[in-house]
Amino acid sequence: MGHAGRILAFGLNHRTAPVEVRERAAFPAEVQPTALASLVREYGAGEAVVLSTCNRAELYLVGSGDGLTTARRFLTGARGLDPTTLDAHCYALQDSEAAAHLFRVACGIDSLVIGESQVLQQVRTALQQAQRAGAAGAVLNELFQRALHVGKRARAETDIGRGRLSVATAAVELAGQIFSDLSACTALLLGTGEMGTLIAQYLREAQLQRLWVASRTHSHAQELAARVQGEACAPAAVGQRLAEVDIAICATAAPGFVLELAALEQAMRVRRGRPLFLIDIGVPRNVDPAARTLDNVFLFDIDALAQVVATHRAERDRAIQHVEQLIDAELEEFMHWLNALQTGPLLRALQSRAEQLRQIELERWRGKLEQLTPDQRQLVASILRSYANKLLHAPLVQIRELANAPDGQARLATVRRLFDLSDDDRGSQESCT
C-alpha cells in the first residue's frame, strides 16, 4: 500500500456473510498464534492482528507490499476460502475507515446484538495474542489500545450497554419466545465456556424446571452445574437427555458438529413426535444443519438471533448517536497521531540532508580550519550545527502540521522537492501496508 503507517481491515461479519461462510473463515484461539506467525513470516505483513468471533473474522494488517492481496492470499490459503467467496462476502477498509470500523466493533455497535459486552474482551484478547506472537507493532498497538479506550468510554458514558444484551441473552430470549413459560421447560446446555456460562446463568434466572449441563470435560460441567443449581450430564448421556428435554442449546468451540444427524434421529425416535427445539450459537456450527430435515426438530442458528435482537435496535438508536460522537473524536485524535507518525521518515531525511551539507562545508573549508586550534574547530562545527537546527525548526514544525491537512500528502511532496530530497529518501517511508 502507499505511505508509512497505512492500515488495512479485511474480513467478513454477520452482515456480509451467512454462518456457513463465517465458520469457514473463523480462527479458533488455538490456531491464532500460527496464523499470526504465518502472516508475518510467510506473507510479509509487517504487523497483524486477527479478530475472530462468532460474528466476524477480520484481519488488521500494516506491512510492506499490497495488503489487500496479502489478506486475500492468506485467507484462501489458511482457511480454504476461494476468491469468489471472498469477493462476495468480504470487505476491505483502509486507514481512517479501518480505524473507525474497529472502534465501532469495540463499542458494540457493529455487533449482532447492539451494545453487547463480550466483544470488548474479544478485542483485548486479539491484541494480546498478536503481542505475544510479536505481530503487533507501533501502529496496531496504538489502534487497538484506542479501540479499547473508546469501547470503555462508550459503556461508561452512554446507554449502549444498558441491560444485559449479548448473544447469550438473545439465545435465552429466543427460547422464551418459543415457550411462553420457561419455568415449565427442561433444557440441555452443551458448552461451559464464557458464552455457555452466561447462558446457564440466564436460564437459571428463568427458573427452568430442570437444566442439564454437558461438556467435553465433565469436571467443567459439574462446576458450572453446581453454580447454577443444575445437573451435570456426562458426555455419554447426552443422547439420553436429548430424548427428554424441551430445549437444547449448543455453545461450544468444537471444530466439528457436537450434535450429529444420527444422534438426533435416535433421540427423535424415542421422543415419539414430541418437538425438540435446538439453538446453535456456535461458530463453527455445533449442530448438523441437516437436522432441519427431521420432523418436529426446530433448529435456530446464530443468524436466527438477528430477528430476536432487531427489536432492541430502536431502543439503542439514541445511544448509538452518542457513541458515534465518541468514535469521531477518538478517530480524529488517532489519525493525527498516525499522520504525524508518517512524517517521521521525511523529518529524518531532512535532518540527514542538513547534516550532510554541514559535513560538506566543513570538508570544503578543512584547509583553513586546520589553522585553528581543536577547540576552535569544534566551535565552528557547533555553530554550523546550531544554525542548521534553527533554520530547520520552523519547517519541521510545519511538516508535522501539514500531515493533517486535507491535501497533506501533496504538500509534503512539495517539501521534498523544495529541499531536493530524492525518491531514495522517500523510499524509506514506503514501508507499511
C-alpha positions in Angstrom: 0.0 0.0 0.0 1.0 3.6 0.0 2.6 5.6 2.8 4.0 4.7 6.2 1.5 3.5 8.8 -1.3 2.7 6.4 -3.8 0.2 7.8 -6.0 -2.4 6.2 -9.0 -4.1 7.8 -10.1 -7.1 5.7 -12.8 -9.6 6.7 -16.4 -10.6 6.9 -19.2 -10.4 9.5 -22.8 -11.3 10.3 -24.0 -8.5 7.9 -22.0 -9.7 4.9 -21.8 -13.4 5.2 -24.1 -16.3 6.5 -22.9 -18.5 9.3 -21.8 -21.3 6.9 -19.3 -18.9 5.4 -18.2 -17.3 8.7 -17.5 -20.7 10.3 -15.1 -21.5 7.4 -13.3 -18.1 7.9 -13.1 -18.4 11.7 -9.8 -18.6 13.5 -10.1 -20.6 16.8 -7.9 -19.3 19.6 -5.6 -22.3 19.4 -4.7 -21.6 15.7 -4.3 -17.8 16.0 -0.6 -17.9 17.1 0.3 -20.0 14.0 -1.9 -17.7 11.8 -0.2 -14.6 13.1 3.3 -16.1 12.6 2.4 -17.1 9.1 1.1 -13.6 8.2 4.3 -12.0 9.3 6.9 -14.6 8.2 5.3 -16.1 5.1 3.0 -13.4 3.8 5.2 -10.4 4.6 2.8 -8.4 6.8 4.8 -6.0 9.0 2.0 -6.0 11.6 -1.0 -8.2 12.0 -3.9 -8.8 14.4 -6.6 -11.5 13.9 -10.0 -10.7 15.4 -12.3 -13.8 15.2 -15.6 -14.1 17.0 -18.9 -15.8 16.3 -20.0 -12.8 14.3 -16.8 -11.8 12.4 -13.4 -12.9 11.1 -11.2 -9.9 10.4 -7.5 -9.3 9.6 -5.9 -6.0 10.6 -2.7 -5.5 8.7 0.1 -3.0 8.5 3.1 -4.0 6.3 5.0 -3.8 3.1 3.5 -4.7 -0.3 -0.1 -4.9 -1.4 -2.1 -5.5 1.8 -5.3 -6.5 0.1 -3.5 -9.2 -2.0 -1.8 -10.4 1.2 -5.1 -10.7 3.0 -6.8 -12.5 0.2 -4.0 -14.9 -0.3 -3.8 -15.6 3.4 -7.5 -16.4 3.8 -7.6 -18.6 0.7 -4.5 -20.5 1.9 -5.1 -20.6 5.7 -8.9 -21.1 5.7 -9.5 -22.7 2.3 -11.9 -19.9 1.1 -12.0 -19.5 -2.6 -11.5 -16.0 -4.1 -15.1 -15.9 -5.4 -16.5 -16.4 -1.9 -14.2 -13.8 -0.5 -15.2 -11.2 -3.1 -18.9 -12.0 -2.4 -18.7 -11.6 1.3 -15.6 -9.7 2.4 -15.0 -6.0 2.9 -11.7 -4.1 2.8 -11.3 -0.8 4.7 -8.2 1.4 4.8 -6.8 3.9 7.2 -9.5 6.1 8.8 -12.3 3.7 7.6 -10.4 0.7 9.1 -9.9 2.5 12.4 -13.5 3.7 12.6 -14.7 0.2 11.9 -12.6 -1.3 14.7 -13.8 1.5 17.1 -17.4 0.6 16.2 -16.7 -3.1 16.8 -15.2 -2.4 20.3 -18.1 -0.1 21.2 -20.6 -2.9 20.4 -22.5 -1.0 17.6 -21.3 -3.3 14.8 -22.4 -6.4 16.7 -25.4 -8.7 16.1 -26.6 -7.6 19.5 -26.1 -3.9 19.8 -24.2 -3.0 22.9 -23.1 -6.5 23.7 -20.4 -6.7 26.3 -18.3 -9.7 25.2 -16.8 -8.0 22.2 -14.6 -5.6 24.1 -12.8 -8.6 25.8 -12.5 -10.3 22.4 -10.8 -7.2 21.0 -8.4 -7.1 24.0 -7.7 -10.8 23.6 -7.0 -10.4 19.9 -4.4 -7.7 20.7 -2.8 -9.8 23.4 -2.5 -12.7 21.0 -0.8 -10.5 18.5 1.5 -9.0 21.1 2.6 -12.5 22.3 3.3 -13.5 18.8 5.3 -10.4 18.1 2.9 -9.4 15.3 1.5 -6.2 16.7 3.8 -3.2 16.2 3.5 0.5 16.9 0.6 1.2 14.6 -1.7 -1.7 15.6 -0.8 -1.5 19.3 -1.9 2.2 19.2 -5.0 1.4 17.1 -6.3 -1.4 19.4 -5.4 0.4 22.6 -7.5 3.4 21.4 -10.3 1.0 20.4 -10.3 -0.5 23.9 -10.3 3.1 25.3 -13.3 4.3 23.3 -15.1 1.0 23.9 -14.8 1.5 27.7 -16.0 5.1 27.3 -19.0 4.1 25.3 -20.2 1.8 28.0 -19.4 4.3 30.8 -20.7 7.5 29.2 -23.7 6.2 27.1 -26.6 3.8 27.5 -25.3 1.5 24.8 -24.5 -1.2 27.3 -27.6 -0.7 29.4 -29.1 -4.0 30.5 -27.6 -7.3 29.6 -27.5 -7.6 25.9 -25.4 -10.3 24.4 -25.7 -13.3 22.1 -26.3 -15.3 25.3 -29.3 -13.2 26.4 -30.7 -13.3 22.9 -30.5 -17.1 22.9 -32.4 -17.3 26.1 -34.9 -14.7 24.9 -35.4 -16.8 21.8 -36.2 -19.8 24.0 -38.6 -17.6 25.8 -40.4 -16.8 22.6 -40.7 -20.5 21.7 -42.1 -21.4 25.1 -44.3 -18.9 26.8 -43.4 -20.3 30.2 -39.7 -21.4 30.5 -40.3 -22.4 34.1 -42.2 -25.4 32.9 -39.4 -26.5 30.5 -36.3 -28.6 30.7 -33.1 -27.8 28.9 -29.7 -29.3 28.0 -26.8 -26.8 27.6 -23.7 -28.0 25.8 -20.7 -25.8 26.4 -19.1 -24.4 29.6 -17.0 -21.5 28.1 -17.8 -17.9 28.5 -20.9 -17.9 26.4 -22.1 -21.2 27.9 -21.6 -19.8 31.4 -23.7 -16.7 30.6 -26.5 -18.8 29.1 -26.5 -21.1 32.1 -26.9 -18.1 34.4 -29.7 -16.6 32.4 -31.5 -20.0 32.2 -31.2 -20.3 35.9 -32.8 -16.9 36.3 -35.7 -18.0 34.1 -36.3 -20.7 36.7 -36.3 -23.7 34.4 -37.8 -26.8 35.7 -34.6 -28.7 35.1 -31.2 -27.8 33.5 -28.5 -30.2 32.5 -25.0 -29.0 31.6 -22.7 -31.0 29.4 -19.0 -30.5 28.4 -16.2 -32.5 26.8 -14.5 -32.0 30.2 -17.0 -33.4 32.7 -15.5 -31.6 35.6 -16.2 -28.3 33.9 -19.9 -29.4 33.5 -20.0 -30.3 37.2 -18.6 -27.0 38.3 -21.0 -24.9 36.2 -24.0 -27.1 37.1 -23.2 -26.6 40.8 -23.1 -22.8 40.3 -26.5 -22.6 38.6 -28.2 -25.3 40.6 -28.3 -27.6 37.5 -27.2 -31.1 36.9 -24.1 -32.3 35.2 -24.6 -34.5 32.2 -21.8 -36.9 31.2 -20.8 -36.9 27.5 -22.1 -40.5 27.2 -25.5 -39.4 28.5 -26.1 -36.6 26.0 -28.2 -38.8 23.7 -30.5 -39.8 26.6 -31.0 -36.2 27.6 -31.8 -35.2 24.0 -34.7 -37.7 24.2 -36.0 -35.9 27.3 -35.5 -32.1 27.2 -37.6 -29.5 25.5 -34.6 -27.3 24.5 -31.0 -28.0 23.7 -28.6 -25.0 23.4 -25.2 -25.5 22.0 -22.4 -23.0 22.7 -19.1 -24.8 22.3 -15.9 -24.0 20.4 -15.7 -27.5 18.9 -14.3 -27.6 15.3 -17.0 -30.1 14.2 -20.6 -31.0 14.9 -21.4 -31.7 18.5 -24.9 -33.0 17.7 -24.8 -35.1 14.5 -27.8 -36.1 12.5 -27.6 -39.8 13.6 -27.8 -38.9 17.3 -30.7 -36.6 16.7 -32.6 -39.2 14.6 -32.2 -41.6 17.5 -33.4 -39.1 20.0 -36.5 -38.3 17.9 -37.4 -42.0 17.7 -37.5 -42.1 21.5 -39.4 -38.8 21.7 -42.2 -40.3 19.5 -43.0 -37.0 17.8 -42.6 -34.6 20.7 -40.9 -31.4 19.4 -37.3 -30.7 20.1 -36.0 -27.1 19.9 -32.3 -26.6 19.1 -30.5 -23.3 19.5 -27.0 -23.4 18.0 -24.8 -20.3 18.7 -21.5 -22.0 17.8 -19.2 -20.8 15.1 -18.3 -23.2 13.6 -21.8 -24.6 14.0 -22.3 -27.2 16.7 -25.4 -28.9 15.2 -25.6 -30.6 11.8 -27.8 -28.3 9.7 -29.4 -31.4 8.2 -31.3 -31.6 11.5 -33.8 -29.3 9.9 -34.9 -32.2 7.7 -36.2 -34.1 10.7 -39.9 -34.0 11.6 -40.6 -32.0 14.8 -37.0 -30.7 15.1 -36.7 -26.9 15.1 -33.2 -25.6 14.7 -32.2 -22.0 15.1 -28.6 -21.0 14.4 -26.9 -17.7 15.3 -28.2 -15.9 12.3 -31.7 -16.6 13.5 -30.9 -14.4 16.5 -30.9 -11.4 14.3 -34.7 -11.4 14.3 -34.7 -11.5 18.1 -32.3 -8.6 18.6 -33.8 -6.4 15.9 -36.4 -5.3 18.4 -33.6 -3.8 20.6 -32.3 -1.6 17.8 -34.9 1.2 18.2 -34.1 1.3 21.9 -30.4 1.8 21.1 -30.6 4.4 18.3 -30.1 7.4 20.6 -27.2 5.7 22.4 -25.7 4.8 19.1 -25.6 8.5 18.1 -23.8 9.3 21.3 -21.3 6.5 20.7 -20.7 7.7 17.2 -19.7 11.1 18.5 -17.2 9.5 20.9 -15.8 7.5 17.9 -15.5 10.6 15.7 -13.4 12.4 18.4 -11.2 9.3 19.1 -10.8 8.8 15.3 -9.6 12.4 14.8 -7.0 12.0 17.5 -5.8 8.7 16.2 -5.5 9.9 12.6 -3.5 12.9 13.8 -1.2 10.5 15.6 -0.9 8.3 12.5 -0.3 11.2 10.2 2.4 12.5 12.5 4.0 9.1 12.5 4.1 9.2 8.7 6.2 12.3 8.7 9.0 10.6 10.7 11.0 9.4 7.7 10.7 12.8 6.0 11.8 14.6 9.1 14.8 12.3 9.4 15.6 12.7 5.8 15.6 16.5 6.1 17.8 16.4 9.2 20.1 14.0 7.5 20.4 16.3 4.5 21.2 19.2 6.7 23.9 17.2 8.4 25.3 16.1 5.1 25.5 19.7 3.9 27.2 20.7 7.1 29.8 18.0 6.7 30.4 19.0 3.1 31.0 22.6 4.1 33.4 21.6 6.9 35.3 19.4 4.4 35.4 22.2 1.8 37.0 24.6 4.4 39.2 22.0 6.0 42.4 23.6 4.8 41.6 26.9 6.5 40.1 25.2 9.6 43.3 23.3 10.2 45.0 26.6 11.0 42.7 26.8 14.1 43.1 25.0 17.4 41.0 21.9 18.0 38.7 23.8 20.3 38.2 26.5 17.7 37.4 23.9 15.0 34.9 22.3 17.3 33.3 25.7 17.9 32.9 26.3 14.2 31.3 22.8 13.8 28.9 23.6 16.6 28.0 27.0 15.2 27.1 25.3 11.8 25.0 22.7 13.6 23.2 25.3 15.6 22.5 27.3 12.5 21.1 24.3 10.7 18.9 23.4 13.6 17.4 26.9 13.9 16.9 27.0 10.1 15.1 23.7 10.1 13.0 24.3 13.2 10.1 26.1 11.5 10.0 23.7 8.5 10.0 20.7 10.9 7.0 22.1 12.9 5.2 22.9 9.6 5.7 19.4 8.3 4.0 17.9 11.3 1.1 20.2 10.8 0.9 19.6 7.0 0.5 15.9 7.7 -3.0 16.5 9.0 -4.1 18.9 6.2 -6.7 17.6 3.7 -4.0 17.8 0.9 -1.2 16.9 3.3 0.5 14.3 1.1 0.7 16.7 -1.8 2.1 19.4 0.4 4.7 17.0 1.8 5.7 16.1 -1.7 6.3 19.8 -2.3 8.6 19.9 0.7 10.6 17.0 -0.7 11.1 19.0 -3.9 11.9 22.2 -2.1 14.7 20.5 -0.1 15.8 18.3 -3.0 15.0 15.1 -1.2 15.3 12.3 -3.7 13.0 9.3 -4.2 15.6 7.3 -2.3 14.9 9.5 0.8 11.1 9.0 0.3 11.5 5.2 -0.2 12.1 4.7 3.5 8.6 5.8 4.1 7.0 3.3 1.7 7.2 0.6 4.3 3.8 -0.1 5.6 0.7 -1.6 4.1 
